[in-house]
């Protein structure tokens, strides 16, 4: 039986930390390897350092 992830659909502002946690839960539900999960955590850690905070609204992040 597939598990579905409920995405936030209301008008509240999603923070980066919430999005990161949702992504990692999604990866675990997909049963990705331990090494892949560790790589994603590491990469997201570098991005978090670049941002300087995990408390930033996702709407403030823009693709360049």
Secondary structure, 3 states (H helix, E strand, C coil): CCCCCCCCCCCCCCEHHHHHHHHHHHHHHCCCCHHHHHHHHHHHHHHHHHHCCCCCEHHHCCCC
